[in-house]
Amino acid sequence: DAGITQSPRHKVTETGTPVTLRCHQTENHRYMYWYRQDPGHGLRLIHYSYGVKDTDKGEVSDGYSVSRSKTEDFLLTLESATSSQTSVYFCAISEPGQLNTEAFFGQGTRLTVV
Amino acid sequence: GQQLNQSPQSMFIQEGEDVSMNCTSSSIFNTWLWYKQEPGEGPVLLIALYKAGELTSNGRLTAQFGITRKDSFLNISASIPSDVGIYFCAGQGVWNNDMRFGAGTRLTVKP
C-alpha cells in the first residue's frame, strides 16, 4: 500500500468553526489531491498541488483552502464549516511521468458539520 | 471543465455474468484509469490506460482507451461476489494534471 495517512479519520464539528484536515505521504510524490465524495456525485476535485507551495483549484474549491509547505504534507482547511461540507474527504498522491500517472488514495476522513 | 459521464449508475447481476461499464467525456484525456472502492475504503486502482486504442487486461478485467481519447470502457468477465463495490473511471487531462472522476457504477452480484 502507498504510504498515505489522513488525519483525523472522523470529525464532528459545528457550523462556523474552522477545520483542518491533514494528508501525509511517505512516497515523495510530487502531486497531491483533495477530493470530496458525496452520494450521486462520485469524487469531486477540491484542490490539488503539483509541488511545494504550488496549488491549483479543482471543480468545487469554494469554501476550501489548501497549503503545501513540505512535499509530504497537504492540508485542507475549511475556514468556516457549513453543513454542505459534510462529506467524506479523500487525499490522493501521484507522480506523473511518461509511462504512469496513477493516483493512490488514503482511507478517507468522514467530516460531519452540525 | 472536464466532465466525465459514467454509465450505468448501478448494476444488479447474477454471479457468473459478464459486466460492462463505460465513461465518456467532451474533453480529450491523456490517461484513463479505472478504480474500485469498497465500503469504508479509498478507491484502489484496477487498470491504467495511456494510449488511444490501448486494450489492457488484469485478470478478469479488461479496459480500453477509446480511439478518440474521449471514452473508455471496463469489462468484468464471469463476475463473483467479491466484485461487489463501486467502480470509478478517472481521466487525466491534456493541459494539466488534475484528475477527474466519473460518478461511479455501483455493482451488486447476486450469488
Interface residues (C-beta under 8 A of the other chain):
Chain A: Y31 Y33 Y35 G40 H41 G42 L43 R44 L45 Y48 Y50 D56 G58 E59 F90 A92 S94 P96 L99 N100 T101 E102 A103 F104 F105 G106 Q107 G108
Chain B: G1 Q6 N30 T31 L33 Y35 G40 E41 G42 P43 V44 L45 A48 Y50 F88 A90 Q92 N96 N97 D98 M99 R100 F101 G102 A103 G104
